[in-house]
Amino acid sequence: MTENLPYQTQSLCPQCLKRIDARHTAEGEAIYLEKTCPDHGDFKSRIWQGRQLYDRWVRPKIPIEQRFTMTQIEDGCPFDCGLCPDHRQHTCTAVLDITGRCNLNCRFCFADAGALPGADPDLATLTSLMEKVIAVSPDCNLQLSGGEPSLRKDLPQIVARAKEIGFRFVQLNTNGVMLGEDPGFTTRLAEAGLASLFLQFDGVTDAVYDTLRGRPLFEIKQAAIQTCADSGIGVVLVPTLVPGINVHEIGRIIEFGLAHAPAVRGVHFQPVSYFGRHGAAPEDSNRITIPEVLDALEKQTHGKICVNDFKPSACEHALCSFTGKFLRKPDGTLSRLTLLDTACCTPVRAEQGSRRAKEAVVRHWQTPNKPGTNPSGTTCKCQEDGLDRFLRQAEQGMFTVSGMAFQDVWNLDLERLKGCCIHGVAPDGRLIPFCAYNLTSASGKGLYRHHG
């Protein structure tokens, strides 16, 4: 056991966003975050389902030693983000919004895209922001987001500029509609240096998309994946998991991804969070926790993937995510490649975790060498030795299954927030932990993005 319960932490009041004390408590197999605001009363959210897994999943983290700061501590976490000197992890991925416009009106949206889009920042402004990011975090990965970033006709120029500035890995966060409709656009993105597509992919039936995205989209998603396969852009399928809507399709999403590998590099699940655009305040039945996702993976893949194939990331806080790496064998079975930690109480160095996370994204989420091309860059099989052949087959067969449980105002834990490695780029260039940047109160007011 690594964390005695009740465990004391801090959070925010969902009504007034005041910082208040909070605690993790256990009731049977469920772990809750409980907190009390002196003005607005008690709040309680289920954050984990499975006490045994919780006890071996949580582990201490040694904060980074060498850090950059863009803001000073005045009001304390989470009100001084920039990053402030109290933040404990580097930027692994910088998320840069390049438009507020969108071509869908989704039921759930971190950015509440399309509500008040405003004018798109021009290329000069985006260049300045990217230069600010790379100056303080030169080895981070870049994700272009929005809104729907593919609505910008100059997106290939933005990708090319990011590569010129020095980002080694550039990824596009997209619903895929524009790419599915225009293969030539995808080709131009690949030529500009786009490495990976973070593709909204909630299921394999149009019923799911009708409910979550407002229109049937499965066919256009498949077209987007094909254009990426043809252009050499790696695809990561990103389902937002909503109980009662698409949790039953978890196994079928995995099977779809495997059937479309190696173009599809993996699946990255996101249990639904309630910030940005969402319905009423969530009940516990409206949430799915990491252990429940892992349990569904095992059951719905009929044991092809197992709960014990996964581990927490060594980068962000352990309760934020899970990761598993697999090798697809010729007979269709999967072999686990994830090195599992046997000492759950051994402290993890955040610095080391950050480095590994960034390298893993670059290595696993972009398209590997095409069949017939060995790691040396030659295509003649007579020049391919045994090691080349093994590496090529491993690259082609690699498949990742991971997930990230973002926090909303009801289940926000500031200890988790301080270890965040995914940072939104604010309009002034500050780097703000993703959950803080998108956080909204029960009435829709936000700390950073949503101020209404």
ABEGO torsion letter per residue (X at the ends): XABBOBBBBBBBBAAAGBBBBBBBBBBEABBBBBBBBAAAEBBBBBABBGAAAAAAABBBBBBBABBBBABBBAAEOAAABOBBAABABBBABBBBBABABBABBBABBAAGBGABAEBBBBAAAAAAAAAAAAAABAABBBBBBOEBAAABAAAAAAAAAAAAAGBABBBBBBAGAAAAABAAAAAAAAAAGBABBBBBBAEABAAAAAAAAGBBAAAAAAAAAAAAAAAGBBBBBBBBBBBGAAAAAAAAAAAAAAAAOAABAEBBBBBBBBBEBBBBBBBAAABBBAAAAAAAAAAAAGGABBAAABBBBAABBAAABBBBBBBBBAAGBBBBABBBBABAABBBBAAAAAAAAAAAAAAAABBBBBBGBBAAGBABAAABBAAAAAAAAAAAABBBBBBBBBBBAAABBAAAAAABABBBBBAAGBBBBAAAAABBBAAGBBAAABAX
